[in-house]
Amino acid sequence: MSVDSFHEAHEWIMSGPYNEIGYLYNGYITTNWMLAHVLVYESTWRNTNSDPQFLVYTNYDYTREGILYKVWVTPVSAVGVQEVRPEES
């Protein structure tokens, strides 16, 4: 996915990955830093303005194709925090 502005990145993230992360998928991987940035920002904003639902994590990997930006979440349970790291690749 190629986006040229934060507006495009915001529209793309809010139309799919933002609503699916934590429910259908536990993470999102992209080569576009703007998409990762918007997803982290919106997920953190959601946790700040309401009861936190997820812990938000980020990471990146260098590959031959470029940098892979990773964003993943773990649910905050009623009795504490469940911290699960994704499998190392």
mmCIF file as gemmi writes it, N, C-alpha and C atoms, coordinates in Angstrom:
data_model
loop_
_atom_site.group_PDB
_atom_site.id
_atom_site.type_symbol
_atom_site.label_atom_id
_atom_site.label_alt_id
_atom_site.label_comp_id
_atom_site.label_asym_id
_atom_site.label_entity_id
_atom_site.label_seq_id
_atom_site.pdbx_PDB_ins_code
_atom_site.Cartn_x
_atom_site.Cartn_y
_atom_site.Cartn_z
_atom_site.occupancy
_atom_site.B_iso_or_equiv
_atom_site.pdbx_formal_charge
_atom_site.auth_seq_id
_atom_site.auth_asym_id
_atom_site.pdbx_PDB_model_num
ATOM 1 N N . MET Axp A 1 ? 0.845 -1.18 0 1 0 ? 1 A 1
ATOM 2 C CA . MET Axp A 1 ? 0 0 0 1 0 ? 1 A 1
ATOM 3 C C . MET Axp A 1 ? 0.881 1.231 0 1 0 ? 1 A 1
ATOM 4 N N . SER Axp A 2 ? 0.642 2.119 -0.909 1 0 ? 2 A 1
ATOM 5 C CA . SER Axp A 2 ? 1.41 3.354 -1.004 1 0 ? 2 A 1
ATOM 6 C C . SER Axp A 2 ? 0.494 4.534 -0.7 1 0 ? 2 A 1
ATOM 7 N N . VAL Axp A 3 ? 0.893 5.332 0.281 1 0 ? 3 A 1
ATOM 8 C CA . VAL Axp A 3 ? 0.151 6.55 0.6 1 0 ? 3 A 1
ATOM 9 C C . VAL Axp A 3 ? 1.129 7.719 0.567 1 0 ? 3 A 1
ATOM 10 N N . ASP Axp A 4 ? 0.633 8.878 0.201 1 0 ? 4 A 1
ATOM 11 C CA . ASP Axp A 4 ? 1.483 10.051 0.05 1 0 ? 4 A 1
ATOM 12 C C . ASP Axp A 4 ? 1.26 11.112 1.115 1 0 ? 4 A 1
ATOM 13 N N . SER Axp A 5 ? 0.266 10.924 1.971 1 0 ? 5 A 1
ATOM 14 C CA . SER Axp A 5 ? -0.015 11.938 2.989 1 0 ? 5 A 1
ATOM 15 C C . SER Axp A 5 ? -0.598 11.273 4.232 1 0 ? 5 A 1
ATOM 16 N N . PHE Axp A 6 ? -0.554 12.019 5.338 1 0 ? 6 A 1
ATOM 17 C CA . PHE Axp A 6 ? -1.156 11.507 6.565 1 0 ? 6 A 1
ATOM 18 C C . PHE Axp A 6 ? -2.666 11.375 6.422 1 0 ? 6 A 1
ATOM 19 N N . HIS Axp A 7 ? -3.274 12.227 5.624 1 0 ? 7 A 1
ATOM 20 C CA . HIS Axp A 7 ? -4.718 12.117 5.402 1 0 ? 7 A 1
ATOM 21 C C . HIS Axp A 7 ? -5.05 10.773 4.758 1 0 ? 7 A 1
ATOM 22 N N . GLU Axp A 8 ? -4.314 10.401 3.716 1 0 ? 8 A 1
ATOM 23 C CA . GLU Axp A 8 ? -4.534 9.105 3.069 1 0 ? 8 A 1
ATOM 24 C C . GLU Axp A 8 ? -4.26 7.962 4.04 1 0 ? 8 A 1
ATOM 25 N N . ALA Axp A 9 ? -3.184 8.084 4.814 1 0 ? 9 A 1
ATOM 26 C CA . ALA Axp A 9 ? -2.849 7.04 5.787 1 0 ? 9 A 1
ATOM 27 C C . ALA Axp A 9 ? -3.958 6.899 6.823 1 0 ? 9 A 1
ATOM 28 N N . HIS Axp A 10 ? -4.477 8.026 7.291 1 0 ? 10 A 1
ATOM 29 C CA . HIS Axp A 10 ? -5.551 8.004 8.286 1 0 ? 10 A 1
ATOM 30 C C . HIS Axp A 10 ? -6.804 7.347 7.719 1 0 ? 10 A 1
ATOM 31 N N . GLU Axp A 11 ? -7.171 7.709 6.499 1 0 ? 11 A 1
ATOM 32 C CA . GLU Axp A 11 ? -8.349 7.109 5.862 1 0 ? 11 A 1
ATOM 33 C C . GLU Axp A 11 ? -8.178 5.6 5.709 1 0 ? 11 A 1
ATOM 34 N N . TRP Axp A 12 ? -7.005 5.159 5.299 1 0 ? 12 A 1
ATOM 35 C CA . TRP Axp A 12 ? -6.75 3.726 5.097 1 0 ? 12 A 1
ATOM 36 C C . TRP Axp A 12 ? -6.809 2.971 6.427 1 0 ? 12 A 1
ATOM 37 N N . ILE Axp A 13 ? -6.119 3.474 7.436 1 0 ? 13 A 1
ATOM 38 C CA . ILE Axp A 13 ? -6.065 2.795 8.735 1 0 ? 13 A 1
ATOM 39 C C . ILE Axp A 13 ? -7.439 2.763 9.388 1 0 ? 13 A 1
ATOM 40 N N . MET Axp A 14 ? -8.169 3.871 9.355 1 0 ? 14 A 1
ATOM 41 C CA . MET Axp A 14 ? -9.469 3.926 10.023 1 0 ? 14 A 1
ATOM 42 C C . MET Axp A 14 ? -10.532 3.112 9.299 1 0 ? 14 A 1
ATOM 43 N N . SER Axp A 15 ? -10.32 2.796 8.028 1 0 ? 15 A 1
ATOM 44 C CA . SER Axp A 15 ? -11.31 2.011 7.291 1 0 ? 15 A 1
ATOM 45 C C . SER Axp A 15 ? -11.128 0.51 7.48 1 0 ? 15 A 1
ATOM 46 N N . GLY Axp A 16 ? -10.063 0.081 8.126 1 0 ? 16 A 1
ATOM 47 C CA . GLY Axp A 16 ? -9.86 -1.356 8.268 1 0 ? 16 A 1
ATOM 48 C C . GLY Axp A 16 ? -9.026 -1.753 9.468 1 0 ? 16 A 1
ATOM 49 N N . PRO Axp A 17 ? -7.712 -1.607 9.386 1 0 ? 17 A 1
ATOM 50 C CA . PRO Axp A 17 ? -6.836 -2.132 10.437 1 0 ? 17 A 1
ATOM 51 C C . PRO Axp A 17 ? -7.151 -1.63 11.842 1 0 ? 17 A 1
ATOM 52 N N . TYR Axp A 18 ? -7.524 -0.379 12.001 1 0 ? 18 A 1
ATOM 53 C CA . TYR Axp A 18 ? -7.821 0.165 13.327 1 0 ? 18 A 1
ATOM 54 C C . TYR Axp A 18 ? -8.971 -0.593 13.994 1 0 ? 18 A 1
ATOM 55 N N . ASN Axp A 19 ? -9.989 -0.927 13.224 1 0 ? 19 A 1
ATOM 56 C CA . ASN Axp A 19 ? -11.151 -1.628 13.775 1 0 ? 19 A 1
ATOM 57 C C . ASN Axp A 19 ? -10.923 -3.122 13.921 1 0 ? 19 A 1
ATOM 58 N N . GLU Axp A 20 ? -9.925 -3.663 13.242 1 0 ? 20 A 1
ATOM 59 C CA . GLU Axp A 20 ? -9.687 -5.103 13.261 1 0 ? 20 A 1
ATOM 60 C C . GLU Axp A 20 ? -8.6 -5.523 14.24 1 0 ? 20 A 1
ATOM 61 N N . ILE Axp A 21 ? -7.634 -4.637 14.525 1 0 ? 21 A 1
ATOM 62 C CA . ILE Axp A 21 ? -6.529 -5.013 15.392 1 0 ? 21 A 1
ATOM 63 C C . ILE Axp A 21 ? -7.043 -5.226 16.813 1 0 ? 21 A 1
ATOM 64 N N . GLY Axp A 22 ? -6.682 -6.337 17.372 1 0 ? 22 A 1
ATOM 65 C CA . GLY Axp A 22 ? -7.148 -6.699 18.7 1 0 ? 22 A 1
ATOM 66 C C . GLY Axp A 22 ? -8.402 -7.547 18.696 1 0 ? 22 A 1
ATOM 67 N N . TYR Axp A 23 ? -9.1 -7.587 17.584 1 0 ? 23 A 1
ATOM 68 C CA . TYR Axp A 23 ? -10.326 -8.372 17.478 1 0 ? 23 A 1
ATOM 69 C C . TYR Axp A 23 ? -10.161 -9.494 16.456 1 0 ? 23 A 1
ATOM 70 N N . LEU Axp A 24 ? -9.861 -9.16 15.218 1 0 ? 24 A 1
ATOM 71 C CA . LEU Axp A 24 ? -9.623 -10.178 14.191 1 0 ? 24 A 1
ATOM 72 C C . LEU Axp A 24 ? -8.153 -10.552 14.111 1 0 ? 24 A 1
ATOM 73 N N . TYR Axp A 25 ? -7.285 -9.58 14.346 1 0 ? 25 A 1
ATOM 74 C CA . TYR Axp A 25 ? -5.839 -9.784 14.26 1 0 ? 25 A 1
ATOM 75 C C . TYR Axp A 25 ? -5.182 -9.176 15.484 1 0 ? 25 A 1
ATOM 76 N N . ASN Axp A 26 ? -4.007 -9.69 15.849 1 0 ? 26 A 1
ATOM 77 C CA . ASN Axp A 26 ? -3.321 -9.095 16.993 1 0 ? 26 A 1
ATOM 78 C C . ASN Axp A 26 ? -2.225 -8.126 16.568 1 0 ? 26 A 1
ATOM 79 N N . GLY Axp A 27 ? -2.013 -7.986 15.247 1 0 ? 27 A 1
ATOM 80 C CA . GLY Axp A 27 ? -0.975 -7.07 14.807 1 0 ? 27 A 1
ATOM 81 C C . GLY Axp A 27 ? -1.131 -6.648 13.364 1 0 ? 27 A 1
ATOM 82 N N . TYR Axp A 28 ? -0.256 -5.722 12.98 1 0 ? 28 A 1
ATOM 83 C CA . TYR Axp A 28 ? -0.271 -5.171 11.629 1 0 ? 28 A 1
ATOM 84 C C . TYR Axp A 28 ? 1.175 -4.916 11.226 1 0 ? 28 A 1
ATOM 85 N N . ILE Axp A 29 ? 1.55 -5.34 10.031 1 0 ? 29 A 1
ATOM 86 C CA . ILE Axp A 29 ? 2.898 -5.137 9.512 1 0 ? 29 A 1
ATOM 87 C C . ILE Axp A 29 ? 2.793 -4.389 8.194 1 0 ? 29 A 1
ATOM 88 N N . THR Axp A 30 ? 3.624 -3.366 8.031 1 0 ? 30 A 1
ATOM 89 C CA . THR Axp A 30 ? 3.607 -2.56 6.815 1 0 ? 30 A 1
ATOM 90 C C . THR Axp A 30 ? 5.006 -2.046 6.516 1 0 ? 30 A 1
ATOM 91 N N . THR Axp A 31 ? 5.242 -1.699 5.269 1 0 ? 31 A 1
ATOM 92 C CA . THR Axp A 31 ? 6.498 -1.053 4.895 1 0 ? 31 A 1
ATOM 93 C C . THR Axp A 31 ? 6.346 0.463 4.878 1 0 ? 31 A 1
ATOM 94 N N . ASN Axp A 32 ? 5.148 0.956 5.102 1 0 ? 32 A 1
ATOM 95 C CA . ASN Axp A 32 ? 4.888 2.391 5.07 1 0 ? 32 A 1
ATOM 96 C C . ASN Axp A 32 ? 4.862 2.945 6.491 1 0 ? 32 A 1
ATOM 97 N N . TRP Axp A 33 ? 5.803 3.816 6.806 1 0 ? 33 A 1
ATOM 98 C CA . TRP Axp A 33 ? 5.902 4.341 8.162 1 0 ? 33 A 1
ATOM 99 C C . TRP Axp A 33 ? 4.693 5.195 8.54 1 0 ? 33 A 1
ATOM 100 N N . MET Axp A 34 ? 4.063 5.847 7.557 1 0 ? 34 A 1
ATOM 101 C CA . MET Axp A 34 ? 2.897 6.678 7.871 1 0 ? 34 A 1
ATOM 102 C C . MET Axp A 34 ? 1.723 5.83 8.352 1 0 ? 34 A 1
ATOM 103 N N . LEU Axp A 35 ? 1.523 4.659 7.744 1 0 ? 35 A 1
ATOM 104 C CA . LEU Axp A 35 ? 0.44 3.774 8.182 1 0 ? 35 A 1
ATOM 105 C C . LEU Axp A 35 ? 0.687 3.306 9.611 1 0 ? 35 A 1
ATOM 106 N N . ALA Axp A 36 ? 1.924 2.907 9.906 1 0 ? 36 A 1
ATOM 107 C CA . ALA Axp A 36 ? 2.253 2.467 11.266 1 0 ? 36 A 1
ATOM 108 C C . ALA Axp A 36 ? 2.072 3.613 12.258 1 0 ? 36 A 1
ATOM 109 N N . HIS Axp A 37 ? 2.516 4.791 11.894 1 0 ? 37 A 1
ATOM 110 C CA . HIS Axp A 37 ? 2.408 5.958 12.765 1 0 ? 37 A 1
ATOM 111 C C . HIS Axp A 37 ? 0.952 6.26 13.113 1 0 ? 37 A 1
ATOM 112 N N . VAL Axp A 38 ? 0.096 6.283 12.11 1 0 ? 38 A 1
ATOM 113 C CA . VAL Axp A 38 ? -1.321 6.586 12.339 1 0 ? 38 A 1
ATOM 114 C C . VAL Axp A 38 ? -1.964 5.511 13.206 1 0 ? 38 A 1
ATOM 115 N N . LEU Axp A 39 ? -1.642 4.246 12.969 1 0 ? 39 A 1
ATOM 116 C CA . LEU Axp A 39 ? -2.228 3.163 13.762 1 0 ? 39 A 1
ATOM 117 C C . LEU Axp A 39 ? -1.801 3.261 15.223 1 0 ? 39 A 1
ATOM 118 N N . VAL Axp A 40 ? -0.536 3.538 15.476 1 0 ? 40 A 1
ATOM 119 C CA . VAL Axp A 40 ? -0.062 3.692 16.856 1 0 ? 40 A 1
ATOM 120 C C . VAL Axp A 40 ? -0.72 4.905 17.507 1 0 ? 40 A 1
ATOM 121 N N . TYR Axp A 41 ? -0.768 6.01 16.797 1 0 ? 41 A 1
ATOM 122 C CA . TYR Axp A 41 ? -1.369 7.226 17.347 1 0 ? 41 A 1
ATOM 123 C C . TYR Axp A 41 ? -2.833 7.002 17.715 1 0 ? 41 A 1
ATOM 124 N N . GLU Axp A 42 ? -3.607 6.458 16.794 1 0 ? 42 A 1
ATOM 125 C CA . GLU Axp A 42 ? -5.039 6.265 17.04 1 0 ? 42 A 1
ATOM 126 C C . GLU Axp A 42 ? -5.287 5.239 18.146 1 0 ? 42 A 1
ATOM 127 N N . SER Axp A 43 ? -4.487 4.184 18.201 1 0 ? 43 A 1
ATOM 128 C CA . SER Axp A 43 ? -4.648 3.174 19.254 1 0 ? 43 A 1
ATOM 129 C C . SER Axp A 43 ? -4.311 3.756 20.617 1 0 ? 43 A 1
ATOM 130 N N . THR Axp A 44 ? -3.262 4.566 20.687 1 0 ? 44 A 1
ATOM 131 C CA . THR Axp A 44 ? -2.888 5.214 21.946 1 0 ? 44 A 1
ATOM 132 C C . THR Axp A 44 ? -3.934 6.244 22.347 1 0 ? 44 A 1
ATOM 133 N N . TRP Axp A 45 ? -4.444 6.986 21.377 1 0 ? 45 A 1
ATOM 134 C CA . TRP Axp A 45 ? -5.48 7.981 21.651 1 0 ? 45 A 1
ATOM 135 C C . TRP Axp A 45 ? -6.738 7.311 22.212 1 0 ? 45 A 1
ATOM 136 N N . ARG Axp A 46 ? -7.116 6.166 21.632 1 0 ? 46 A 1
ATOM 137 C CA . ARG Axp A 46 ? -8.288 5.431 22.121 1 0 ? 46 A 1
ATOM 138 C C . ARG Axp A 46 ? -8.074 5.001 23.569 1 0 ? 46 A 1
ATOM 139 N N . ASN Axp A 47 ? -6.89 4.511 23.902 1 0 ? 47 A 1
ATOM 140 C CA . ASN Axp A 47 ? -6.599 4.086 25.268 1 0 ? 47 A 1
ATOM 141 C C . ASN Axp A 47 ? -6.561 5.259 26.237 1 0 ? 47 A 1
ATOM 142 N N . THR Axp A 48 ? -6.19 6.434 25.771 1 0 ? 48 A 1
ATOM 143 C CA . THR Axp A 48 ? -6.085 7.609 26.628 1 0 ? 48 A 1
ATOM 144 C C . THR Axp A 48 ? -7.453 8.22 26.914 1 0 ? 48 A 1
ATOM 145 N N . ASN Axp A 49 ? -8.329 8.212 25.938 1 0 ? 49 A 1
ATOM 146 C CA . ASN Axp A 49 ? -9.633 8.865 26.083 1 0 ? 49 A 1
ATOM 147 C C . ASN Axp A 49 ? -10.739 7.96 26.593 1 0 ? 49 A 1
ATOM 148 N N . SER Axp A 50 ? -10.453 6.703 26.79 1 0 ? 50 A 1
ATOM 149 C CA . SER Axp A 50 ? -11.438 5.778 27.355 1 0 ? 50 A 1
ATOM 150 C C . SER Axp A 50 ? -10.68 4.758 28.194 1 0 ? 50 A 1
ATOM 151 N N . ASP Axp A 51 ? -11.403 3.809 28.729 1 0 ? 51 A 1
ATOM 152 C CA . ASP Axp A 51 ? -10.731 2.762 29.489 1 0 ? 51 A 1
ATOM 153 C C . ASP Axp A 51 ? -9.797 1.993 28.567 1 0 ? 51 A 1
ATOM 154 N N . PRO Axp A 52 ? -8.539 1.807 28.981 1 0 ? 52 A 1
ATOM 155 C CA . PRO Axp A 52 ? -7.595 1.081 28.12 1 0 ? 52 A 1
ATOM 156 C C . PRO Axp A 52 ? -8.085 -0.33 27.821 1 0 ? 52 A 1
ATOM 157 N N . GLN Axp A 53 ? -8.095 -0.684 26.545 1 0 ? 53 A 1
ATOM 158 C CA . GLN Axp A 53 ? -8.493 -2.019 26.125 1 0 ? 53 A 1
ATOM 159 C C . GLN Axp A 53 ? -7.298 -2.872 25.74 1 0 ? 53 A 1
ATOM 160 N N . PHE Axp A 54 ? -6.248 -2.23 25.227 1 0 ? 54 A 1
ATOM 161 C CA . PHE Axp A 54 ? -5.094 -2.957 24.717 1 0 ? 54 A 1
ATOM 162 C C . PHE Axp A 54 ? -3.802 -2.259 25.111 1 0 ? 54 A 1
ATOM 163 N N . LEU Axp A 55 ? -2.757 -3.057 25.274 1 0 ? 55 A 1
ATOM 164 C CA . LEU Axp A 55 ? -1.411 -2.512 25.344 1 0 ? 55 A 1
ATOM 165 C C . LEU Axp A 55 ? -0.889 -2.471 23.916 1 0 ? 55 A 1
ATOM 166 N N . VAL Axp A 56 ? -0.278 -1.383 23.536 1 0 ? 56 A 1
ATOM 167 C CA . VAL Axp A 56 ? 0.185 -1.193 22.161 1 0 ? 56 A 1
ATOM 168 C C . VAL Axp A 56 ? 1.703 -1.331 22.129 1 0 ? 56 A 1
ATOM 169 N N . TYR Axp A 57 ? 2.198 -2.151 21.212 1 0 ? 57 A 1
ATOM 170 C CA . TYR Axp A 57 ? 3.631 -2.382 21.053 1 0 ? 57 A 1
ATOM 171 C C . TYR Axp A 57 ? 4.05 -2.052 19.627 1 0 ? 57 A 1
ATOM 172 N N . THR Axp A 58 ? 5.302 -1.675 19.477 1 0 ? 58 A 1
ATOM 173 C CA . THR Axp A 58 ? 5.848 -1.417 18.143 1 0 ? 58 A 1
ATOM 174 C C . THR Axp A 58 ? 7.237 -2.021 18.03 1 0 ? 58 A 1
ATOM 175 N N . ASN Axp A 59 ? 7.633 -2.29 16.794 1 0 ? 59 A 1
ATOM 176 C CA . ASN Axp A 59 ? 8.969 -2.789 16.504 1 0 ? 59 A 1
ATOM 177 C C . ASN Axp A 59 ? 9.2 -2.605 15.012 1 0 ? 59 A 1
ATOM 178 N N . TYR Axp A 60 ? 10.396 -2.864 14.577 1 0 ? 60 A 1
ATOM 179 C CA . TYR Axp A 60 ? 10.704 -2.807 13.152 1 0 ? 60 A 1
ATOM 180 C C . TYR Axp A 60 ? 11.797 -3.818 12.834 1 0 ? 60 A 1
ATOM 181 N N . ASP Axp A 61 ? 11.833 -4.248 11.598 1 0 ? 61 A 1
ATOM 182 C CA . ASP Axp A 61 ? 12.854 -5.161 11.094 1 0 ? 61 A 1
ATOM 183 C C . ASP Axp A 61 ? 13.403 -4.605 9.797 1 0 ? 61 A 1
ATOM 184 N N . TYR Axp A 62 ? 14.712 -4.729 9.635 1 0 ? 62 A 1
ATOM 185 C CA . TYR Axp A 62 ? 15.336 -4.376 8.359 1 0 ? 62 A 1
ATOM 186 C C . TYR Axp A 62 ? 15.318 -5.591 7.454 1 0 ? 62 A 1
ATOM 187 N N . THR Axp A 63 ? 14.849 -5.423 6.235 1 0 ? 63 A 1
ATOM 188 C CA . THR Axp A 63 ? 14.83 -6.5 5.248 1 0 ? 63 A 1
ATOM 189 C C . THR Axp A 63 ? 15.449 -5.984 3.953 1 0 ? 63 A 1
ATOM 190 N N . ARG Axp A 64 ? 15.594 -6.864 2.994 1 0 ? 64 A 1
ATOM 191 C CA . ARG Axp A 64 ? 16.123 -6.445 1.69 1 0 ? 64 A 1
ATOM 192 C C . ARG Axp A 64 ? 15.194 -5.454 1 1 0 ? 64 A 1
ATOM 193 N N . GLU Axp A 65 ? 13.903 -5.59 1.238 1 0 ? 65 A 1
ATOM 194 C CA . GLU Axp A 65 ? 12.922 -4.71 0.606 1 0 ? 65 A 1
ATOM 195 C C . GLU Axp A 65 ? 12.807 -3.357 1.304 1 0 ? 65 A 1
ATOM 196 N N . GLY Axp A 66 ? 13.33 -3.245 2.5 1 0 ? 66 A 1
ATOM 197 C CA . GLY Axp A 66 ? 13.222 -2.006 3.27 1 0 ? 66 A 1
ATOM 198 C C . GLY Axp A 66 ? 12.909 -2.319 4.724 1 0 ? 66 A 1
ATOM 199 N N . ILE Axp A 67 ? 12.35 -1.364 5.401 1 0 ? 67 A 1
ATOM 200 C CA . ILE Axp A 67 ? 12.01 -1.529 6.814 1 0 ? 67 A 1
ATOM 201 C C . ILE Axp A 67 ? 10.574 -2.014 6.932 1 0 ? 67 A 1
ATOM 202 N N . LEU Axp A 68 ? 10.364 -3.048 7.756 1 0 ? 68 A 1
ATOM 203 C CA . LEU Axp A 68 ? 9.015 -3.521 8.083 1 0 ? 68 A 1
ATOM 204 C C . LEU Axp A 68 ? 8.643 -2.953 9.444 1 0 ? 68 A 1
ATOM 205 N N . TYR Axp A 69 ? 7.59 -2.177 9.49 1 0 ? 69 A 1
ATOM 206 C CA . TYR Axp A 69 ? 7.099 -1.603 10.737 1 0 ? 69 A 1
ATOM 207 C C . TYR Axp A 69 ? 6.012 -2.514 11.287 1 0 ? 69 A 1
ATOM 208 N N . LYS Axp A 70 ? 6.13 -2.859 12.579 1 0 ? 70 A 1
ATOM 209 C CA . LYS Axp A 70 ? 5.19 -3.788 13.21 1 0 ? 70 A 1
ATOM 210 C C . LYS Axp A 70 ? 4.463 -3.088 14.353 1 0 ? 70 A 1
ATOM 211 N N . VAL Axp A 71 ? 3.165 -3.263 14.386 1 0 ? 71 A 1
ATOM 212 C CA . VAL Axp A 71 ? 2.334 -2.754 15.473 1 0 ? 71 A 1
ATOM 213 C C . VAL Axp A 71 ? 1.484 -3.919 15.937 1 0 ? 71 A 1
ATOM 214 N N . TRP Axp A 72 ? 1.481 -4.21 17.238 1 0 ? 72 A 1
ATOM 215 C CA . TRP Axp A 72 ? 0.625 -5.27 17.744 1 0 ? 72 A 1
ATOM 216 C C . TRP Axp A 72 ? 0.09 -4.882 19.11 1 0 ? 72 A 1
ATOM 217 N N . VAL Axp A 73 ? -0.975 -5.537 19.496 1 0 ? 73 A 1
ATOM 218 C CA . VAL Axp A 73 ? -1.639 -5.223 20.756 1 0 ? 73 A 1
ATOM 219 C C . VAL Axp A 73 ? -1.888 -6.496 21.548 1 0 ? 73 A 1
ATOM 220 N N . THR Axp A 74 ? -1.998 -6.322 22.859 1 0 ? 74 A 1
ATOM 221 C CA . THR Axp A 74 ? -2.447 -7.398 23.735 1 0 ? 74 A 1
ATOM 222 C C . THR Axp A 74 ? -3.566 -6.834 24.597 1 0 ? 74 A 1
ATOM 223 N N . PRO Axp A 75 ? -4.595 -7.626 24.856 1 0 ? 75 A 1
ATOM 224 C CA . PRO Axp A 75 ? -5.717 -7.123 25.65 1 0 ? 75 A 1
ATOM 225 C C . PRO Axp A 75 ? -5.34 -6.908 27.114 1 0 ? 75 A 1
ATOM 226 N N . VAL Axp A 76 ? -5.937 -5.896 27.694 1 0 ? 76 A 1
ATOM 227 C CA . VAL Axp A 76 ? -5.813 -5.661 29.125 1 0 ? 76 A 1
ATOM 228 C C . VAL Axp A 76 ? -6.968 -6.415 29.769 1 0 ? 76 A 1
ATOM 229 N N . SER Axp A 77 ? -6.659 -7.395 30.594 1 0 ? 77 A 1
ATOM 230 C CA . SER Axp A 77 ? -7.72 -8.196 31.21 1 0 ? 77 A 1
ATOM 231 C C . SER Axp A 77 ? -8.266 -7.49 32.447 1 0 ? 77 A 1
ATOM 232 N N . ALA Axp A 78 ? -9.365 -7.978 32.943 1 0 ? 78 A 1
ATOM 233 C CA . ALA Axp A 78 ? -10.007 -7.371 34.112 1 0 ? 78 A 1
ATOM 234 C C . ALA Axp A 78 ? -9.175 -7.554 35.377 1 0 ? 78 A 1
ATOM 235 N N . VAL Axp A 79 ? -8.364 -8.605 35.448 1 0 ? 79 A 1
ATOM 236 C CA . VAL Axp A 79 ? -7.587 -8.874 36.657 1 0 ? 79 A 1
ATOM 237 C C . VAL Axp A 79 ? -6.14 -8.426 36.546 1 0 ? 79 A 1
ATOM 238 N N . GLY Axp A 80 ? -5.723 -7.999 35.411 1 0 ? 80 A 1
ATOM 239 C CA . GLY Axp A 80 ? -4.337 -7.574 35.242 1 0 ? 80 A 1
ATOM 240 C C . GLY Axp A 80 ? -3.999 -7.444 33.78 1 0 ? 80 A 1
ATOM 241 N N . VAL Axp A 81 ? -2.746 -7.465 33.513 1 0 ? 81 A 1
ATOM 242 C CA . VAL Axp A 81 ? -2.273 -7.284 32.152 1 0 ? 81 A 1
ATOM 243 C C . VAL Axp A 81 ? -1.736 -8.603 31.629 1 0 ? 81 A 1
ATOM 244 N N . GLN Axp A 82 ? -2.205 -8.986 30.452 1 0 ? 82 A 1
ATOM 245 C CA . GLN Axp A 82 ? -1.672 -10.162 29.781 1 0 ? 82 A 1
ATOM 246 C C . GLN Axp A 82 ? -0.679 -9.671 28.746 1 0 ? 82 A 1
ATOM 247 N N . GLU Axp A 83 ? 0.585 -9.996 28.94 1 0 ? 83 A 1
ATOM 248 C CA . GLU Axp A 83 ? 1.589 -9.537 27.995 1 0 ? 83 A 1
ATOM 249 C C . GLU Axp A 83 ? 2.079 -10.715 27.181 1 0 ? 83 A 1
ATOM 250 N N . VAL Axp A 84 ? 1.838 -10.65 25.893 1 0 ? 84 A 1
ATOM 251 C CA . VAL Axp A 84 ? 2.238 -11.713 24.982 1 0 ? 84 A 1
ATOM 252 C C . VAL Axp A 84 ? 3.035 -11.084 23.857 1 0 ? 84 A 1
ATOM 253 N N . ARG Axp A 85 ? 4.251 -11.541 23.682 1 0 ? 85 A 1
ATOM 254 C CA . ARG Axp A 85 ? 5.094 -11.031 22.601 1 0 ? 85 A 1
ATOM 255 C C . ARG Axp A 85 ? 4.878 -11.877 21.359 1 0 ? 85 A 1
ATOM 256 N N . PRO Axp A 86 ? 4.889 -11.248 20.185 1 0 ? 86 A 1
ATOM 257 C CA . PRO Axp A 86 ? 4.754 -12.042 18.957 1 0 ? 86 A 1
ATOM 258 C C . PRO Axp A 86 ? 5.989 -12.91 18.76 1 0 ? 86 A 1
ATOM 259 N N . GLU Axp A 87 ? 5.828 -13.949 17.999 1 0 ? 87 A 1
ATOM 260 C CA . GLU Axp A 87 ? 6.946 -14.839 17.736 1 0 ? 87 A 1
ATOM 261 C C . GLU Axp A 87 ? 8.036 -14.081 17.01 1 0 ? 87 A 1
ATOM 262 N N . GLU Axp A 88 ? 9.275 -14.341 17.405 1 0 ? 88 A 1
ATOM 263 C CA . GLU Axp A 88 ? 10.405 -13.702 16.735 1 0 ? 88 A 1
ATOM 264 C C . GLU Axp A 88 ? 10.56 -14.308 15.357 1 0 ? 88 A 1
ATOM 265 N N . SER Axp A 89 ? 10.781 -13.46 14.363 1 0 ? 89 A 1
ATOM 266 C CA . SER Axp A 89 ? 10.932 -13.969 13.001 1 0 ? 89 A 1
ATOM 267 C C . SER Axp A 89 ? 12.371 -13.94 12.568 1 0 ? 89 A 1
